[in-house]
Amino acid sequence: MNRRVAFCIAAMTAAQIAVYIARPTTSYRLLGLGAGAREVGFVTAAFALIPLFLAIPLGRSADRRRAPLVTVGCAVQVVACLLLAWAQTPLALGGASAVLGLGHLGVALGVQEVIARESDDRHHDRDFGLLTAGVALGQMIGPLIGGFVLDHGGSLLASTKDAMLIAAVVVVPATALAAVGERGRGKSAPVAASRRGSVRTILGTRGVAVAIFASIAVLSAADIFTAYMPVIGEQRGIAPGVVGVLLALRAAASMVSRIGITRLVALVGRERLIILSAASAAVALGAIAFVHGTTPLAVLCVLAGLGLGFSQPLSMTLIVQLVPEYARGTALAVRLAGNRLGQVAAPAAAGVVAGSAGARAVFWVLSALLGCSALAIRRVPQVGGRAPGDAEAAVET
């Protein structure tokens, strides 16, 4: 692994810690302002609103100019955390969450593009696995920090403000790491217009749309799980610190599943591994709706984390190897745009479901979504070991 990949993964990990301090804390801040489960769903959806429209333009920019997306994204996250700290209404929290989502988009797309460009095809599973392991590490540490601050702070509004300020401080070194990682990046050679990957061509490539759907299902499930575990905890009398531990257990299990992912792919097969993991996560998330004790919830969180851990890195590998090299940044951006569409639609739908049927019904919806993704992924073609020319032919036809 070269220096740029290593530093960018480190930056993503630190930035993810900040995001996962801020996002669960946003739910508690909403509850402290007197909002309910419906508002939690809509504010969670706001996180993905701006990225939904900007992901593809940013991906094209990455393909053409090697823009410093990671550094700029980290800087935007600092601003967003400060805005969240002082937001006093659900509308203000929604706006600040949208800015946080924009910063996160820049970091996520920038790091993925660096890996797609700098890593050899045979190392994509490894490097995307390390990236998503770093993401899971951030998802584990962030809720622990947030839960600790909320448990030992004053009022809910005061303690959530403190947590947001800590998130801003955490992402400052991420900005420095990103600047080091992106320094000296190469310029792209000019790409003929006829060879720039169009969205229609990318989505028309066999297997790409299905891989994107699998990614949407897993990311939406992880997002809604993060947003609604605080609501479930409040309803069942579970302290914020314990909820933070449950969220951290889910993230730790995802991180563990991504370490050594290359060997598992060789043993089980990439597509089969995605199917099995999505199905197991569907069962675990569906069971959370019926379980009340902290210990059984912890077990289910671990099982859900293991299941959710594989699809993200493996779907990235599938997509970048199904399209030609000159379109990889755009293809990853199409995937991220799909993810953000899911992050807008799924939490908004979850808010409606929770408002009418209760928060636990949200977990039934997640279970069904993951079950559908497990069935759909069977249509993805094998991509391991193909030559770049074969990948290009698959896109051009």
N, C-alpha and C positions, 0 to 999 in steps of 0.2 A: 504494500500500500504506500503510495507516495505522500509527500508532505501536504499537498493541497487537499487531498481526500481526507487525511487524518485531521487536519485543523478544521475543515468544514464540518465533519462529523462531530467534533468536540463542540463547535459553536452551536450546532443543532441541538445537542444534548442540553447545553446550558439554557438555550432559548426555550426548549421544551419544558424545563423545570419551571421557568417563569410562567409559561402558558398554563401549566397545570397547577400552579398556585392560584392564578387569576380566575380560571374558568369555574372550578367548584366554589371558590370564594364569591364569585358573582352570583351564584344561586343563593348563597346565604345572605348576601347583601340585599337581594331582592326580597327574601323572606323578612329581613329586618326592616324593610321599607313597607311591609304589609302586603306585598304582592303574593300571588299564589302559583300553583303548578302551571296554569296556562301561560302566565307571563314568563316563567322560567323557560318554557318551550320556545317562545318567540324571541327572547333575548339570546338563547342558545343558537337559534337559526341566524340571527344577525351576524354572528361571527363569520359566517360563510358568504354573506351577501355580496360584498364588494369583490372578493376573490372569484366569485362565480362569473363575473363579467371581465375580469382582468387576467385570468389565468392564461388563456390562449395568447393574447398579445404579448404577455411577458415571456411565454415560452418561445414565441417566434423571435423576440429580442435576444433571448439566450442563444438560440441557434445562430443568429447573425453576428452579434457583437460581443458575446461573452460578458454581458452586463454583470456588475457586482451585486447580484441579487441578495446574497446571504448577508453582506454587510449592511445594505440599505434596509433589508427586512428586520434585522436585529435592532437597528436604530428606531424604526417605526414602532417596534414592540415596546421599547422604553417609553415612548410618548404615550402609547395606548394604556400601559399600566398606570401611569400618572393620571390619565383621564379617568380611569376606573376608580382610582383612589378617592377622587373628589366628586364623582357622579352621585346625584341625590334623587334621581327619579328613574323609573324603568326605561323611559325614552333615552335619557342620557347614558344609562348603562348599555342599552342596545347600540347606540352610536359608538361608544368607546369599544364595545366588543367587536363591532365591524372593523374598526381601525386595527385592533389586535389581530383579527383574522387576515387583514391585508399584510401586516408584517409577517405573520406566520407563513402566508403564501410565498412571500419572497424568499424566506429562509428555506422552506421545504423544496420549492422548485429549484432554487439555486444549488442546493446540496445534491439533489437527485441528478441535475444536469452535469455537475462536476463528476459524479461517479460514472454516469453513462459515457462521458467523454474520456475520462482518465483511466478507467478500469478496462481490462481486457474482458471479452465476452465470457470467458471461462471463470472469471472472478466476480461476475455480477451478483450471483446468489450470495457469495461471501460478503461483498461490500454493502449491498443493499440490506443484507441481514445484520451487519454491524451498525448500519445507519438506523434501522428500525429498532435494534437493541438499545442504541443510545436514546431513541425516542421513548422507548418503554422505560428506560432508567429515569428520564425526566418525568414521565407520567407516574413513576413510583415515588420519587423524592418530592415532587411538587405538592401532592396532596398531604404528605406527612408534615411538611413545613406549614402549609396552610392550616391544617387541622390543629397543629400545636399552637399556632398564633391565636386561632379562634378560641381554643380551650383556655388559654392563659391570658387573654386580653380582657378588656372591659365589656362595654355593651357590644352588641352584634355589629352596629354601624362603625364603632370606633375600631374594633378588632379587624373587621374586613378592610378598612382603610389601611391599617398597619400592614396587613398581608399583601395588599396591592403594592405598597411602597417597597416591601421586600422583593416582590417580583421584579419591579423596575431595577432594583440594585443588582439582582442576579443576572439580568440580561445585558448589563453593561460589559462585563468581561466577554460575553458571547460576541459582542460587536467587535471587540479587539481581536478575538480568535479568528473571526470571519475575515477581518481585514488582512491578517497575516496569511490566511489560507488562500485568499483570492489574489494576493499580490503576485504580479508576474504571470497572470493567466494569459494564455495565448489568444491571438485574434483569429477569428474564423476566416477561412478562405471564402471569397465571394461564391454564393450559391445561385445558380441559374434559376430563374423563376419557375421553369418547368420542372425543376428538381426540388422545390420546396414542398414539403409535405402538407397537403391540404387536409382540413379537418374531415371532409367527406371521404377522401382516400384512406386516411388513417382509420376511421371508423369502419370503412368497408373492408379492411383487411381481416381475413378470417381469424377469429379468436380475440381480436383486440377489444371489441365491444363487450364480450363476455367477461374478459379479464377486468375491464373497467367496472362492470356491474359488481363483480366479486369484491373489488376494492371499495366501491361505494357502500356495499352492505356491511362490510367489516368496520369501516371508519364511522359510519352512521351509528352502528351498534355501540362502538367504544365511546363516541361522543354523548349519546343519549344516556348510556350507563353512567358516565361521569356527571352529567347534569341532574339525573333523577335519583341517584343514590342518596344525596343530601335530603331530597324530599322524602324518600322512603325512610331514611334515618329519623327525620323529624316526626313522621307519622308513627314510628314504632319506638320512639323514645331512645334512640341510639345517639350518643354524644358525637359532636363533630369530629373530635379526635379519633374516635373509633371508625367513623365513616372514612376518614382520611386513611386509616390503616387498611380498610377493605379496598379502597381504590388503589392503594399502593400494592396490595397483594395481587390484584388483577394485573397491574403493570409489571410487577416482578415476574409473574408467570409468563407474560408475553415476552419479556426480555430473555428469560431462560430458554424459551422455545426457539429463539432466534440465534442462539449461540450454537455453533456446529450445524447450522442448517444445511450446509453443503453435503454433509454425510447423509443426512436424512433424505435429501432430494435424491441422492444416488441410490439409497436403499429402497425408498417407497415410490419415487416418481413425483415430479413437481405438481402435476394436475391432481393426482390421487391424494397428495398431502393436503392441498387446498380443500378438496372435497371433505376429507375426514375431519379436518380442523374446523371447518364451517359448521358441519353437522354437530360436532361435540359442543361447540359454543352455543348453538341453537338450543340444545337440550339444557345446558346449564343456565342460560338466561331465562328460559321459560320456567325453570324450577324456582328461580329467585322470587317470583310472584307468590309462591305458596309457602315460603320459608320465613320464619320470624327470628329464630335464635341466632345469636352472633356467630357461634362456631359453625353451624351449617351454612350460613351466609358466606363465611370466610372460605369454606371448602368450595362452594359454588363459584365464588369470585376467582379462585385459583384455576378451576376447570375452565371457566369462561376465558380467562387470560391466556391459558395454553391454547385454546381453540382459536382465539382472535390473533394470536401471535404470528401465524405463518402467512396469511393471505397477503398482507401488505408488501413485504419484500418480494415474494414470489410473483405477485401480479406486476410489480415493477420490472422484474427480469423478463417476464413473458412479453410485456409491451415493447421494451427497448430491443428485444431480439426479433420481434415480429416485423419491425419497421426498419428502413435503411438508416445508416448512421446520420445522414444529413437532416433527418426528420425526428431524431430522438428527443430533442428539447421540446419540440412542438407536441409530439406524442405524449410525453410526460405531462405537458401542460393540459392536453385534452383529458388525460386521466385525472389531474387535479381539478379541472373544471367540473368533471363528473362528480368527483368527491364533494366539491363545494355545493353542487346542486343537491346532492344527497343531504349535506349538512344544513341546507336551507329547508328543504322539503320535509325531511324526516323529523327534526325537532318541532317544526310547526305542526305537523300531523300529530306528533306525540303530545304537544300542548293541547290540541283539540281532544285527543283520546283521553288524556289525563283529566281534562276539565269535565268530561262527561262520564267516564267509566272508572276514574281513579288512576293513581300513578302506577299501580302494579300491572294494569292492562297494557301499559307501554312495553313491558318486558315480553308480553305475549306477541306483540307486533314485531319486536326485534327477533324473536325466535323464528317467526314465520319468514321474515326477510332473509335471515341467514340460511334457512332451509332451502329457499328458492335459489340462492346463490350457489349452494352445494350442488343442486341439480343442474344449473346452467353451465357450470365450469366443465362439465363433461364434453362440451362442444369445442373446447380449445384444442388446437393441433399441437403436436409435439414440436418444440423448437430447439432442444439441446443439440449442439454439434453441427448446426447448419452453417454453411459459409455465408459471408455477407452478401454475395451475389444472390443466393437463394432468398434471403430476407428481402432484398430489393425487388426481386421478381414477384414475391408474394404481395407487395404493396402496389406495384405498377399494374398488376393484372386485375 
